[in-house]
Amino acid sequence: MKYIVIKCGGSVLENLPKSFYKDVIALQQTGEWTPIIVHGGGPLINKLLKSLNVETTFVNGLRVTNNEVLDIVEMVLSGTVNKQVVRNIIEAGGSSFGVSGVDGSLLKAIPTSNESLGFVGEVVEVNTSVIESIVNQGHIPIISPVGIGADGQRYNINGDVAASAVAKALGANLCFISDIPGILVEKSGEKSKLDIVTKSTVEELIENKTIYGGMIPKVKAAIDGLVHKIPEVGIIDGFTKNSLIDYVNGKNIGTKIVLDEELVK
């Protein structure tokens, strides 16, 4: 049995087809894979912040988070979005259990080194026993990326960073679900997908702004995971039927991110 951490961003979650959730359930039913979903919720957070006239800004794709923003982030992520994903799995015929990174100190966190981000955290430890307990009861874990400090302080954790941390702790494969086929580059006015990309190429693509905004923490989390022995990281299109199944079966789906030395092998 192998763990696979599936990260779904908020913009993708709003429109994912039922077939995606059926694929997640099908993975679990093979007995070979144990899926875990880590989700975001950016668009819904933005919508609620706007309706409440709370200003928010971003630095390199990460939301600057004060206490007022943090209350809304937790409400949306651990409440509305988390339970929606749980319901979607149930509706598709599966069983799931939603949990926040705060619950059972699942995601133990400290503040990021960038103090200007406020209560944005990085994960220093994952309490894997919480995940294992949910899995052993036959449920698919659905994790909201809100972390908790040793002093009880909550932290907004970027969903990609949280997913990478969970995958590292479990030695799991990591798969980012996107609404595009993978990392795209433009050549002669046409966009094409990169089937495989190395750490150094990713750094070049960030430098020349081919990779920008919310994709930056995604690929950085992927590389950090690989450095810490995550077996494999991929970015795939969740809107294509069977894409998740095809990906775990080794078909040429999405973009696979590897360390430079792996490509040389």
C-alpha positions in Angstrom: 0.0 0.0 0.0 1.4 3.4 -1.0 0.2 6.8 0.0 -0.5 9.5 -2.6 -1.1 13.1 -1.5 -3.5 14.9 -3.9 -3.4 18.7 -3.6 -6.5 20.5 -5.0 -6.3 24.3 -5.2 -9.4 26.4 -4.4 -9.8 27.6 -8.0 -9.8 24.0 -9.3 -12.1 22.6 -6.5 -15.0 24.8 -7.5 -15.3 23.1 -10.8 -13.9 19.6 -10.5 -16.1 17.0 -12.2 -17.6 14.1 -10.3 -15.4 11.8 -12.3 -12.4 13.2 -10.4 -13.8 12.1 -7.0 -14.7 8.7 -8.5 -11.1 8.3 -9.6 -9.9 9.1 -6.0 -12.3 6.5 -4.7 -11.2 4.0 -7.4 -7.6 4.5 -6.3 -8.5 3.7 -2.7 -10.4 0.6 -3.8 -7.5 -0.9 -5.6 -5.9 -1.5 -2.2 -2.6 -0.5 -3.7 -2.9 3.3 -3.1 -4.1 5.3 -0.1 -5.3 8.7 -1.3 -5.1 11.8 0.9 -6.6 15.1 -0.3 -5.1 18.4 0.9 -7.1 21.4 -0.4 -6.9 25.2 -0.7 -9.7 27.7 -0.9 -8.3 31.0 -2.2 -11.2 32.2 -4.4 -13.8 31.7 -1.6 -11.5 33.3 0.9 -11.1 36.3 -1.5 -14.9 36.5 -2.0 -15.6 36.6 1.7 -12.9 39.1 2.5 -14.2 41.3 -0.2 -17.8 41.1 1.0 -16.6 42.0 4.5 -14.4 44.8 3.2 -11.2 43.3 4.6 -8.1 44.1 2.5 -5.7 41.4 1.6 -2.4 41.3 -0.3 0.0 38.7 -1.6 3.8 38.3 -1.6 5.1 35.7 -4.1 1.8 33.9 -4.2 1.4 33.8 -0.4 -1.4 35.7 1.4 -0.4 38.3 4.0 -2.4 37.2 7.1 -3.3 39.2 10.2 -5.7 38.0 12.9 -8.8 39.3 11.1 -7.8 37.6 7.8 -6.9 34.4 9.7 -10.4 34.1 11.2 -11.9 34.2 7.7 -9.2 31.8 6.3 -10.0 29.2 9.0 -13.7 29.6 8.6 -13.5 29.0 4.8 -10.8 26.3 4.7 -11.7 24.2 7.7 -15.5 24.8 7.4 -17.0 25.5 4.0 -14.4 24.1 1.7 -13.4 21.1 3.8 -16.9 19.8 4.3 -17.7 20.4 0.6 -14.9 18.1 -0.4 -16.1 15.5 2.2 -19.6 15.7 0.7 -18.3 15.4 -2.9 -16.5 12.1 -1.9 -19.6 10.8 -0.2 -21.8 11.8 -3.2 -19.4 9.9 -5.5 -19.8 6.7 -3.4 -16.8 6.9 -1.1 -16.2 7.6 2.6 -14.1 10.6 3.8 -13.2 12.3 7.0 -12.4 16.1 7.1 -9.8 17.4 9.4 -8.0 20.6 10.0 -4.2 20.9 10.5 -5.2 22.2 14.0 -7.0 19.0 15.0 -4.8 16.7 16.9 -1.9 19.1 16.1 -1.8 17.4 12.7 0.2 20.3 11.1 2.6 21.7 13.7 3.8 25.0 12.5 6.1 28.0 13.1 6.0 31.4 11.5 7.7 31.8 8.1 11.0 33.7 8.0 9.2 36.5 6.2 7.7 38.5 9.0 5.8 40.7 6.6 3.5 37.8 5.9 2.0 37.9 9.4 0.5 34.6 10.6 1.7 32.5 7.7 3.4 29.4 8.8 5.6 26.6 7.7 5.1 23.0 8.8 7.8 21.6 11.1 6.1 18.4 12.0 3.2 16.3 10.8 1.3 14.1 13.3 0.9 11.2 10.9 -1.0 9.1 13.6 -4.0 11.3 12.9 -3.9 10.4 9.2 -3.3 6.7 9.9 -6.2 6.6 12.3 -8.6 8.0 9.6 -7.2 5.7 7.0 -7.5 2.6 9.2 -11.2 3.3 9.6 -11.6 3.2 5.8 -12.0 6.9 5.2 -10.2 9.1 2.7 -8.6 12.0 4.8 -9.4 15.5 3.6 -7.0 18.0 5.2 -7.5 21.8 5.6 -4.1 23.6 5.6 -4.4 25.6 8.9 -1.5 24.8 11.2 -1.0 25.2 15.0 2.0 26.4 17.0 3.2 24.9 20.3 1.7 28.0 22.0 -1.7 27.5 20.3 -1.3 30.2 17.7 -3.0 29.3 14.4 -1.1 29.7 11.1 -2.3 30.0 7.5 -0.3 27.4 5.6 -0.1 27.5 1.8 -1.9 24.4 0.6 1.0 23.3 -1.7 3.4 23.6 1.2 1.1 21.7 3.5 0.6 18.9 0.9 4.4 18.6 0.4 4.9 18.4 4.2 2.3 15.6 4.5 3.8 13.7 1.6 7.3 14.1 3.1 6.1 12.8 6.5 4.4 9.7 4.9 7.0 9.1 2.1 4.1 9.5 -0.3 3.9 10.4 -3.9 2.6 14.0 -4.4 0.2 15.0 -7.2 -1.0 18.6 -7.8 -4.4 18.8 -9.5 -4.6 21.7 -11.9 -7.0 23.1 -14.5 -4.3 22.9 -17.1 -2.4 19.9 -18.5 0.8 20.7 -16.6 3.6 23.3 -16.8 3.2 25.1 -20.1 5.9 27.0 -22.1 5.4 29.2 -25.2 7.4 28.5 -28.3 6.7 30.3 -31.6 3.5 31.7 -30.2 2.1 28.3 -29.2 1.9 26.8 -25.7 3.1 23.3 -25.2 3.3 21.1 -22.1 6.6 20.0 -20.5 6.4 16.2 -19.9 9.3 16.3 -17.4 11.1 19.2 -15.8 14.1 19.4 -13.6 14.8 21.5 -10.5 17.2 23.8 -12.4 14.8 24.3 -15.3 12.0 25.2 -12.8 14.3 27.8 -11.3 15.0 29.3 -14.8 11.3 29.4 -15.5 10.6 31.3 -12.3 13.5 33.7 -13.1 12.1 34.4 -16.6 8.5 34.6 -15.3 7.2 31.7 -17.3 6.2 30.3 -13.9 4.6 33.1 -11.8 2.0 33.8 -9.1 0.4 30.8 -7.4 2.4 28.4 -9.5 5.6 29.5 -7.7 4.8 27.9 -4.3 3.5 24.8 -6.1 6.8 24.1 -7.9 8.9 25.2 -4.9 6.9 22.8 -2.7 7.4 20.1 -5.3 11.2 20.5 -5.3 11.4 20.7 -1.5 9.5 17.4 -1.4 11.8 15.7 -3.9 14.9 16.9 -1.9 13.3 15.3 1.2 12.8 12.0 -0.6 9.2 12.2 -1.9 9.3 9.5 -4.5 7.6 11.5 -7.3 5.8 14.8 -7.9 3.4 15.5 -10.8 1.1 18.3 -11.9 -2.0 17.0 -13.8 -5.3 18.2 -15.2 -8.1 17.1 -12.9 -10.7 17.8 -15.5 -9.7 15.0 -17.8 -11.4 11.8 -17.0 -9.2 9.1 -15.6 -6.2 11.5 -15.5 -5.4 10.5 -11.9 -5.7 6.8 -12.7 -3.5 7.2 -15.8 -0.9 9.2 -13.9 -0.4 6.6 -11.1 -0.3 3.9 -13.8 2.7 5.6 -15.3 1.1 7.0 -18.5 2.5 10.3 -19.9 0.1 12.6 -18.1 0.8 16.1 -16.9 4.3 17.3 -15.9 6.6 15.2 -13.8 9.1 17.3 -11.7 12.4 15.6 -10.9 15.8 16.6 -9.4 18.5 17.2 -12.0 20.5 14.1 -11.1 17.4 11.9 -11.7 17.2 12.9 -15.3 20.9 11.9 -15.8 20.3 8.4 -14.5 
